[in-house]
Amino acid sequence: MSDFGREDAIALYNVDRWGGGYFTVNKRGNVTVMPNGSSDQKIDLTEIIREAKSRNLSFPLTVRFHDLLRDRVETINRAFADAIAESGYQNVYRGVFPIKVNQLREVVEEILDAGKPWHFGIEAGSKPELIAAMALHSDPESLIICNGYKDTSFIRNALVARKLGKIVILVVEKLEELKHILKVAADMNVEPMIGLRVRLLSKGAGKWATSGGENAKFGLSTADLVRASDMLAENGLSQALKLVHFHVGSQVPDIGTIKRAVKEASRFYAKLSKMGHQIEYLDVGGGLGVDYDGSRTTFDSSTNYSLNEYARDIVYSVMEVCNAEHVAHPTIVSESGRAIVAHHSVLIVETFGSIEKNSISTDTVTAEPGDPPLVQDIIELSENIGKKNRLESLHDAQEIRERAQSMFDLGMLDLRAKARIETVYWQIAEEVVAMFRGMRYIPEEVKEMEVALGDQFLCNFSVFQSLLDHWALGQLFPVMPISRLNELPDRNATMVDITCDSDGKVSKFVDLQDVKETLPVHRWVPGEPYYMGFFLVGAYQDIMGDMHNLFGRVNEMHIYLDEDEDAGYYVEEVLPGSTIGQVLTLTQWDTNELARRIKAQVDAAIKGDRLKPNEAMKLLDDYEKSLNTYTYLNFDDQNTK
């Protein structure tokens, strides 16, 4: 155990692969963040935890590293700039951030500020998103891309932004929408900038593959494109078509899928250009994936390509088709939201308990007078396990346990005897699993037993609020302890949350070549804080989290690097999580009415001599104060030792 160190921890949790150069483990065994991708500036997450406690912030806690967010914006823009320079591409890159990936104001503002040198813009897919985008957008050379279905209000707001001098492109999702845009534009006397979303035959892969392909929810068929071109010409607006757009899916794991889609879309761009349209932009949509598991494969939670390869393949594919068609190279646009925001956010949760299958397995069990023969049988079985009969012993133990359960169901086995059989059974299971550990071949039933022996760590958070994609889609997120990583993890566990739903758990974990059903952890010790980190959660999770059990949003800290600070960073902002009163109000509860009803009950209790006035008033005061408290559990005020 003493030989286990930081390098072992990095390898065990695959940190150097999924971390993207932003996360590592320091010599003290703590997870460390490098927000700008440089080892010169590191932040120990245990220091963030101490800082949060000093500010009376309870857990769960989301920590946002804004310098990391800026670094992601810069990295993506530089990747395209390098690819364009290397290939001799005759145009530029203009990225946009799709607000739907993370609509938090602080996040969007940081991205736009970091993207100023590259005229980085915004993509909006709804009226509220467009309203926010219009206010935040201040660069006349950057884009506002309007995707999604649109009504008159949506279109009018976009055209108002055109009047303000913004480059706002309305992407047409269906032909009827184009007719509507042209009518509203004529009424407002504004020439619109139109984009056409092409429905490609090329289809994505992974969990979000259905968002692309010929049966996709959005986009125009080839026949629709021709009709749209004719419609623009009939209205004297052929020049208004400025962009061709496609989307092959989110989190595309295979670069081959992206290359095929880009080439197909580039051909549509070239053909439409030859039909007399002055198209300036080719929008390759989203799809740039994040390597959540670090395997660098075509697995759903991974990617078999790097950011630089992604940029080069897009630039080269567009250029190849345009050169062959003898049309001008378009400005390349991408909507890579996930790759920008995923890394910047870390969810830290507190473990407050552990359920161990074999928590008493070290006890010596002996048969008691009156016990059925099964008790002695399983004890003798446990005393005679060896390498040659280990699998047979497991089978025999399973049979005895099943017989014991049958006897218990018939009322022929008392509780204490059943408990002795259960205890010895788990001792046998643990010993058999240990005997197979490290073997080249491990029987499937032994693997299943190893999972069954795993602990359940009770964690103070809601999967439905903070990791909705894990529950709904099986999305993997890197998970690991925040500290004690210079000690060998001696347990395996799954993570269960505090909701009352059995689905509120994390039981799939990243692995280099597979998905693990348990995570290596250290034994939970009552009274000793043990924190788990959920990483790469900055995309979608913040905004998609639901209100299951009314837990609501978690506390947040926003961190910036600063060399002048002793710690090397400062806390720029703290955003308190939801209070009980706030989440009740969101679900139509009037907190004043609730307090009034409790007061009526308190008054009745006083009149009925069930409560003394002083005690009653204190109870009422506690109830009213609880409406302003954090929805999650708080262990700071209790001794768990």
C-alpha positions in Angstrom: 0.0 0.0 0.0 2.9 2.4 0.7 4.1 2.0 -2.9 0.9 3.5 -4.2 1.4 7.1 -5.4 0.2 9.9 -7.6 1.3 8.1 -10.8 -0.7 5.0 -9.8 -3.7 7.1 -9.1 -3.5 8.9 -12.4 -3.3 5.6 -14.2 -6.1 4.0 -12.1 -8.6 6.7 -12.8 -7.3 7.4 -16.3 -6.9 11.1 -15.5 -4.2 11.8 -18.0 -6.4 10.6 -20.8 -9.8 12.2 -20.1 -8.3 15.2 -18.3 -7.2 16.9 -21.6 -4.2 18.5 -19.8 -6.5 20.3 -17.3 -6.5 17.8 -14.4 -3.9 15.8 -12.6 -3.0 14.5 -9.1 -0.4 16.2 -7.0 2.2 14.8 -4.6 -0.2 15.2 -1.7 -2.7 12.9 -3.4 -5.2 15.6 -4.2 -6.9 16.3 -7.5 -5.4 19.4 -9.1 -6.8 21.6 -11.8 -4.7 23.5 -14.4 -7.2 25.9 -15.8 -5.0 27.3 -18.6 -3.5 23.9 -19.5 -0.2 24.8 -17.9 1.4 23.0 -15.0 2.8 26.4 -13.9 -0.6 27.4 -12.4 -2.4 24.7 -10.4 -5.3 24.7 -8.0 -5.7 22.0 -5.4 -9.4 21.0 -5.2 -9.0 20.4 -1.4 -8.2 24.1 -1.1 -11.4 24.9 -2.9 -13.3 22.7 -0.5 -11.7 24.5 2.5 -12.5 27.9 0.9 -16.1 26.8 0.4 -16.4 25.7 4.0 -14.9 29.0 5.2 -17.8 30.7 3.3 -20.3 28.4 5.0 -21.2 26.8 1.6 -22.6 23.4 1.9 -22.2 20.6 -0.6 -23.0 19.6 -3.3 -21.0 22.4 -4.9 -20.3 23.2 -8.6 -16.9 24.8 -9.2 -16.4 26.7 -12.5 -12.9 27.5 -13.7 -13.4 30.5 -16.0 -9.8 30.5 -17.2 -10.3 26.9 -18.4 -13.4 28.1 -20.3 -11.4 30.8 -22.0 -8.6 28.3 -22.8 -11.1 26.0 -24.5 -12.4 28.9 -26.7 -8.8 29.9 -27.6 -7.8 26.3 -28.3 -10.7 25.7 -30.7 -10.1 28.9 -32.6 -6.4 28.3 -32.9 -7.0 24.8 -34.1 -9.0 26.1 -37.1 -6.6 29.0 -37.7 -3.7 26.6 -37.8 -5.6 24.3 -40.2 -6.5 27.2 -42.5 -2.9 28.5 -42.6 -1.5 25.0 -43.1 -3.8 24.2 -46.0 -3.8 27.5 -47.7 -7.6 27.8 -47.3 -8.9 31.0 -48.8 -11.2 32.1 -46.0 -11.6 32.2 -42.3 -13.3 30.5 -39.4 -16.1 32.0 -37.4 -17.3 29.9 -34.5 -20.5 30.3 -32.6 -21.5 29.1 -29.1 -24.8 27.3 -29.0 -26.4 28.7 -25.9 -28.5 25.6 -25.3 -25.4 23.8 -24.1 -25.1 26.1 -21.1 -27.3 29.2 -20.9 -25.8 30.6 -17.7 -25.1 34.2 -18.2 -21.6 34.1 -16.6 -20.6 31.2 -18.9 -21.9 32.9 -22.1 -20.3 36.2 -21.3 -17.0 34.6 -20.6 -17.1 32.7 -23.9 -17.9 35.8 -25.9 -15.2 37.8 -24.2 -12.6 35.1 -24.7 -13.7 34.8 -28.4 -13.4 38.5 -29.3 -10.1 38.2 -31.1 -11.7 35.6 -33.4 -15.1 37.3 -33.7 -16.8 34.4 -31.9 -20.6 34.5 -32.0 -23.7 32.9 -30.7 -26.2 30.3 -31.8 -29.8 30.6 -30.5 -32.5 28.0 -31.0 -35.4 29.6 -29.2 -37.0 33.0 -28.5 -35.5 33.4 -25.0 -32.1 32.4 -26.3 -32.3 35.0 -29.1 -33.4 37.7 -26.7 -30.4 37.0 -24.5 -28.1 36.8 -27.6 -29.2 40.1 -29.0 -28.3 41.9 -25.7 -24.9 40.2 -25.2 -23.8 40.4 -28.9 -21.7 43.5 -29.5 -19.2 42.5 -32.2 -20.4 43.6 -35.7 -18.2 40.9 -37.3 -19.4 37.9 -35.3 -22.5 35.9 -36.1 -25.9 35.2 -34.5 -27.2 32.0 -36.0 -30.9 31.3 -35.4 -31.8 27.6 -35.5 -35.0 25.8 -34.6 -38.6 26.4 -35.6 -39.6 30.1 -35.7 -42.8 32.1 -35.3 -43.5 35.7 -36.2 -42.1 37.0 -32.9 -38.9 35.0 -33.3 -38.4 36.3 -36.9 -39.2 39.9 -36.0 -36.6 39.9 -33.2 -34.0 38.5 -35.5 -34.8 41.2 -38.1 -34.7 43.9 -35.4 -31.1 42.7 -34.7 -30.4 43.1 -38.4 -31.5 46.7 -38.2 -29.1 47.1 -35.3 -26.2 46.1 -37.7 -25.8 42.6 -36.5 -25.0 39.6 -38.7 -28.1 37.5 -37.9 -28.8 34.5 -40.1 -32.2 32.9 -40.0 -31.7 29.2 -40.7 -34.7 27.7 -42.5 -35.8 24.3 -41.1 -38.8 23.8 -43.4 -40.2 25.5 -46.6 -43.2 27.1 -44.8 -40.7 28.9 -42.6 -39.0 30.5 -45.5 -42.3 31.9 -46.8 -43.0 33.3 -43.3 -39.6 34.9 -43.1 -39.9 36.6 -46.5 -43.4 37.9 -45.5 -42.3 39.4 -42.2 -39.1 40.8 -43.8 -41.1 42.5 -46.5 -43.5 44.0 -43.8 -40.5 45.3 -41.9 -38.6 46.4 -45.0 -35.5 44.5 -44.0 -33.5 42.2 -46.3 -33.0 39.0 -44.3 -29.9 36.9 -44.2 -31.1 33.3 -44.9 -29.5 30.0 -44.1 -30.8 26.6 -45.3 -30.4 23.6 -43.2 -29.6 20.6 -45.4 -30.9 17.1 -44.4 -27.9 14.9 -45.3 -28.0 11.2 -46.1 -24.8 11.0 -43.9 -25.8 10.0 -40.4 -24.0 10.4 -37.1 -23.2 7.7 -34.6 -23.5 7.3 -30.9 -26.4 8.3 -28.5 -27.4 11.4 -30.5 -27.2 9.9 -34.0 -30.9 10.5 -34.7 -30.5 14.2 -34.8 -28.9 13.8 -38.2 -29.7 11.8 -41.3 -32.6 11.9 -43.8 -35.2 11.2 -41.0 -33.9 14.0 -38.8 -36.3 16.4 -37.1 -34.9 19.4 -38.8 -33.7 20.3 -42.3 -34.7 20.4 -46.0 -34.5 17.6 -48.6 -32.8 18.1 -51.9 -36.2 18.9 -53.6 -36.9 21.4 -50.8 -33.6 23.1 -51.4 -34.4 23.6 -55.1 -37.8 25.0 -54.2 -36.2 27.3 -51.6 -33.8 28.6 -54.2 -36.6 29.2 -56.7 -38.7 31.0 -54.0 -35.8 33.4 -53.2 -35.3 34.1 -56.9 -39.0 34.8 -57.4 -38.9 37.3 -54.6 -35.7 39.0 -56.0 -33.7 37.7 -53.0 -31.3 35.2 -54.4 -28.5 37.2 -52.8 -30.1 36.8 -49.3 -29.1 33.2 -49.1 -25.9 33.5 -47.0 -25.4 30.1 -45.3 -25.7 26.4 -45.8 -26.0 24.5 -42.5 -26.1 20.9 -41.4 -25.9 18.9 -38.2 -24.8 15.3 -38.0 -25.4 14.9 -34.3 -24.0 15.7 -30.9 -20.9 13.9 -29.4 -19.9 12.2 -32.7 -17.3 9.6 -31.8 -16.0 8.7 -35.2 -14.1 11.3 -37.4 -15.1 9.3 -40.5 -18.7 10.3 -39.9 -17.8 13.9 -39.7 -15.6 13.9 -42.9 -18.4 12.2 -44.9 -21.0 14.7 -43.7 -18.7 17.7 -44.4 -18.0 16.6 -47.9 -21.7 16.0 -48.6 -22.7 19.4 -47.2 -19.8 21.1 -49.2 -21.3 19.7 -52.3 -24.7 21.2 -51.5 -22.9 24.5 -50.9 -21.1 24.4 -54.2 -24.2 23.5 -56.2 -26.3 26.2 -54.6 -23.5 28.7 -55.2 -23.6 27.8 -58.9 -27.3 28.5 -58.9 -26.6 32.2 -58.5 -26.6 32.5 -54.7 -23.9 34.6 -52.9 -23.4 32.2 -50.1 -20.7 33.2 -47.6 -20.9 30.6 -44.9 -20.8 26.9 -44.5 -22.0 25.9 -41.0 -20.9 22.4 -40.0 -23.0 22.4 -36.9 -22.1 20.6 -33.7 -20.8 17.2 -33.2 -17.2 17.8 -31.9 -17.0 15.3 -29.1 -15.4 15.1 -25.7 -13.4 12.1 -24.7 -15.2 11.4 -21.5 -13.6 8.0 -20.9 -10.1 8.7 -22.3 -10.2 5.6 -24.5 -9.8 7.5 -27.8 -12.1 5.1 -29.5 -15.5 5.2 -31.3 -17.2 4.3 -28.0 -20.3 6.6 -27.3 -18.5 8.5 -24.5 -15.2 8.9 -26.4 -13.7 10.2 -29.7 -11.2 8.6 -32.0 -9.9 12.0 -33.1 -8.2 15.1 -31.6 -9.4 18.7 -31.9 -6.6 19.5 -34.3 -7.5 16.5 -36.5 -11.2 17.6 -36.4 -10.3 21.1 -37.6 -7.9 19.9 -40.3 -10.4 17.3 -41.7 -13.1 19.9 -41.9 -10.9 22.5 -43.6 -9.4 20.0 -46.1 -12.8 18.4 -46.9 -14.4 21.8 -47.7 -11.5 22.9 -49.7 -11.3 19.7 -51.7 -14.9 19.9 -52.8 -14.8 23.7 -53.5 -11.7 23.4 -55.6 -13.2 20.5 -57.6 -16.4 22.6 -58.1 -14.4 25.8 -58.8 -16.4 27.8 -56.3 -15.1 30.2 -53.6 -14.1 28.9 -50.2 -16.8 29.8 -47.7 -16.3 31.1 -44.2 -16.4 28.0 -42.0 -18.8 28.1 -39.0 -19.1 25.5 -36.3 -21.3 25.2 -33.2 -19.0 23.2 -30.9 -20.6 23.9 -27.5 -19.9 20.7 -25.7 -16.2 20.8 -26.4 -16.0 24.4 -25.1 -17.8 24.1 -21.8 -17.6 20.4 -20.7 -14.2 20.7 -18.9 -14.7 23.9 -17.0 -17.2 22.6 -14.5 -16.6 20.2 -11.6 -19.3 18.9 -9.3 -18.0 18.1 -5.8 -20.2 16.0 -3.6 -19.8 14.8 0.0 -20.0 11.1 1.0 -22.0 10.8 4.2 -22.3 7.0 4.5 -21.5 3.6 3.0 -23.5 0.4 2.7 -21.1 -2.5 2.8 -22.3 -6.0 1.9 -19.6 -7.6 3.9 -19.3 -5.0 6.7 -19.2 -7.8 9.3 -17.5 -10.4 7.2 -14.4 -10.5 9.4 -16.4 -11.8 12.3 -15.9 -15.5 13.2 -19.2 -17.3 12.8 -20.1 -20.5 14.8 -23.2 -22.6 14.8 -25.5 -22.2 17.8 -27.5 -24.9 19.4 -30.8 -25.4 17.5 -29.3 -24.1 14.2 -30.3 -26.2 11.2 -27.5 -28.3 9.5 -27.2 -25.6 6.8 -25.4 -23.3 9.2 -22.7 -25.9 9.9 -22.5 -26.8 6.2 -21.7 -23.3 5.1 -19.2 -22.8 7.9 -17.3 -26.0 6.9 -17.4 -24.9 3.3 -15.7 -21.6 4.2 -13.0 -23.4 6.1 -12.0 -25.6 3.2 -11.8 -23.2 0.3 -8.7 -23.6 -1.9 -7.5 -22.5 -5.3 -8.6 -25.9 -6.8 -12.1 -25.8 -5.5 -12.8 -22.1 -5.3 -15.4 -21.9 -8.0 -17.1 -25.1 -6.8 -17.2 -23.6 -3.3 -18.9 -20.5 -4.6 -21.5 -22.6 -6.3 -22.1 -24.7 -3.2 -22.4 -21.5 -1.1 -25.0 -20.1 -3.5 -27.0 -23.3 -3.2 -27.0 -23.3 0.6 -28.0 -19.6 0.6 -31.0 -20.4 -1.8 -32.1 -23.4 0.4 -31.8 -21.1 3.5 -34.0 -18.5 1.8 -36.6 -21.2 1.0 -36.6 -22.4 4.6 -37.0 -18.8 5.8 -40.0 -18.3 3.4 -41.7 -21.4 4.9 -41.0 -20.2 8.5 -38.5 -23.0 9.2 -35.5 -20.7 9.7 -35.2 -18.1 12.4 -33.6 -14.6 11.8 -30.4 -15.2 13.7 -29.6 -18.5 11.8 -30.3 -16.7 8.5 -28.0 -13.9 9.4 -25.2 -16.4 10.2 -25.6 -18.0 6.8 -25.7 -14.7 5.0 -22.5 -13.5 6.8 -20.5 -16.7 5.9 -21.9 -16.6 2.4 -20.4 -13.1 1.8 -17.1 -14.2 3.4 -16.9 -17.0 0.9 -17.8 -14.7 -2.0 -15.2 -12.2 -0.9 -12.5 -14.9 -0.6 -13.3 -16.4 -4.0 -13.2 -13.1 -5.7 -9.9 -12.3 -4.1 -8.5 -15.7 -5.4 -9.4 -14.8 -9.0 -8.1 -11.2 -8.8 -5.3 -10.7 -11.3 -6.0 -13.9 -13.3 -6.0 -13.7 -17.1 -9.4 -15.4 -17.2 -12.1 -14.6 -14.7 -15.5 -16.4 -15.0 -18.4 -14.1 -15.6 -20.2 -15.2 -12.4 -17.1 -14.2 -10.4 -17.1 -10.8 -12.1 -20.8 -10.4 -11.2 -20.0 -11.4 -7.6 -17.2 -8.7 -7.5 -19.8 -6.1 -8.5 -22.3 -7.5 -5.9 -19.7 -7.1 -3.2 -19.2 -3.5 -4.0 -20.1 -0.8 -1.4 -22.8 1.8 -2.0 -21.5 5.3 -1.2 -24.3 7.6 0.0 -23.6 10.9 -1.7 -25.3 14.2 -0.9 -26.5 15.2 -4.4 -29.3 14.4 -7.0 -28.4 12.5 -10.1 -31.6 13.9 -11.7 -30.5 17.5 -11.0 -26.8 17.4 -11.7 -26.1 14.4 -14.0 -29.3 14.0 -15.9 -27.6 12.7 -19.0 -26.2 9.8 -17.0 -29.6 8.8 -15.8 -31.5 9.4 -19.1 -28.9 8.3 -21.7 -26.2 6.4 -19.9 -23.7 9.2 -20.5 -20.4 8.5 -18.7 -18.7 11.1 -16.7 -15.2 10.7 -15.0 -15.7 10.2 -11.3 -12.9 9.9 -8.6 -12.1 10.8 -5.0 -10.8 14.4 -4.5 -8.1 13.3 -2.0 -6.3 10.4 -0.4 -5.0 9.5 -3.8 -1.5 8.6 -2.4 -3.3 5.7 -0.7 -4.3 2.5 -2.4 -8.1 2.4 -2.8 -9.2 -0.7 -0.9 -12.9 -0.8 -1.8 -15.1 -0.8 -4.9 -18.3 1.2 -4.8 -21.2 2.7 -6.7 -22.6 6.1 -5.9 -26.2 6.6 -4.8 -27.8 10.0 -4.3 -30.3 11.3 -1.7 -33.4 11.2 -3.9 -36.2 8.7 -3.1 -35.9 7.1 -6.5 -33.9 3.8 -7.0 -32.6 5.2 -10.3 -30.8 7.9 -8.4 -27.4 6.3 -8.7 -24.1 6.2 -10.7 -23.2 2.6 -11.4 -21.3 3.0 -14.7 -17.8 4.4 -14.7 -15.2 5.2 -17.3 -12.5 2.6 -18.0 -9.8 2.5 -20.6 -11.3 -0.4 -22.7 -14.7 -1.0 -21.1 -17.3 0.4 -18.7 -16.8 -0.5 -15.1 -19.7 -1.1 -12.8 -17.9 -0.1 -9.6 -15.3 2.6 -8.8 -12.1 2.0 -6.7 -12.5 4.1 -3.5 -11.2 4.2 0.0 -13.2 2.8 2.9 -15.6 5.5 4.2 -14.8 6.4 7.8 -17.6 8.0 9.9 -16.7 11.5 10.9 -13.9 11.9 8.3 -15.0 14.0 5.2 -14.7 12.2 1.9 -15.4 14.1 -1.3 -16.1 12.7 -4.7 -15.5 14.7 -7.9 -17.7 14.4 -11.0 -15.8 15.9 -13.9 -16.5 17.3 -17.5 -20.1 18.2 -16.4 -20.2 21.7 -17.9 -22.3 20.8 -21.0 -26.0 20.5 -20.7 -26.2 19.2 -17.1 -26.6 22.7 -15.6 -29.6 23.5 -17.6 -31.2 20.1 -18.1 -31.3 19.1 -14.5 -34.8 18.6 -13.2 -36.6 19.3 -9.9 -36.9 15.7 -8.8 -37.7 15.7 -5.0 -37.4 19.5 -5.3 -33.7 19.6 -4.6 -33.0 22.4 -7.2 -29.8 24.0 -8.2 -26.6 23.5 -6.2 -24.2 26.1 -4.7 -21.6 27.5 -7.1 -18.1 29.0 -6.9 -16.5 30.8 -9.9 -12.7 30.7 -9.8 -10.2 32.8 -11.6 -6.4 32.5 -11.7 -4.4 35.4 -10.2 -0.7 35.3 -9.6 -0.9 38.2 -7.2 -3.0 36.1 -4.8 -1.3 33.9 -2.2 -3.3 30.9 -3.3 -2.8 31.7 -7.0 -6.5 32.2 -7.6 -9.5 34.1 -6.2 -13.2 33.4 -5.9 -14.9 35.9 -8.3 -18.5 35.0 -7.4 -20.5 32.7 -5.2 -24.0 31.7 -6.4 -26.2 30.2 -3.7 -28.1 27.1 -4.6 -31.9 26.8 -4.4 -33.6 27.3 -1.1 -36.6 25.3 0.1 -38.9 28.3 -0.3 -37.7 28.9 -3.9 -38.3 25.4 -5.1 -41.7 25.3 -3.5 -42.6 28.6 -5.1 -41.6 27.2 -8.5 -44.2 24.4 -8.0 -47.0 26.8 -7.1 -46.7 26.7 -3.4 -47.3 30.0 -1.5 -44.7 30.0 1.3 -46.7 32.7 3.2 -49.7 30.5 3.1 -47.7 27.5 4.2 -46.4 29.4 7.2 -50.0 30.7 8.0 -51.3 27.1 8.0 -48.5 25.9 10.3 -49.2 28.9 12.6 -52.9 27.9 12.8 -51.8 24.3 13.8 -49.4 25.7 16.4 -52.1 27.9 17.8 -54.4 24.9 18.0 -51.7 22.9 19.8 -51.3 25.7 22.4 -55.0 25.9 23.0 -55.2 22.1 23.4 -52.3 22.2 25.9 -50.1 20.0 23.6 -47.5 22.7 23.4 -46.4 25.5 25.7 -46.4 29.0 24.1 -42.6 29.4 24.1 -42.0 26.0 22.6 -44.7 26.5 20.0 -43.2 29.9 18.9 -39.8 28.3 18.6 -41.2 25.5 16.4 -42.9 28.1 14.2 -39.8 30.2 13.9 -37.7 27.1 12.9 -40.3 26.2 10.3 -40.2 29.7 8.8 -36.4 29.8 8.9 -36.2 26.4 7.1 -37.8 28.0 4.0 -34.6 30.0 3.5 -32.2 27.0 3.8 -30.4 24.9 1.2 -32.4 22.0 -0.1 -29.6 19.5 0.2 -28.4 17.8 3.4 -26.2 19.6 5.8 -23.8 17.5 7.9 -21.8 20.4 9.3 -23.9 20.6 12.4 -23.9 17.0 13.5 -21.2 14.6 14.8 -21.2 11.5 12.6 -18.4 9.8 14.6 
